[in-house]
Amino acid sequence: MRVILAMAAAMTLLAACAEKPVVPETSVSTVPIYCYRTLAVVDCHPEPLGAKESSRLVNHYGPAPVTIPR
């Protein structure tokens, strides 16, 4: 019985010394990005374009841009 308790204590102590897994930090951009459709490619800007350009909006990351009523 002492052997089992000694092994359990040793396993507990060794488990406490184990290295914790390294979790990579994710980088999240806090800069808003607004992407609009053009003739050739999608063009992205740090600020939303005017309300008249809202129909060309493809995607955005950040506060919602102003849209015009239809």
Secondary structure, 3 states (H helix, E strand, C coil): CHHHHHHHHHHHHHHHHCCCCCCCCCCCCCCCEEEEECCCCEEEECCCCCHHHHHHEEEEECCCCCCCCC
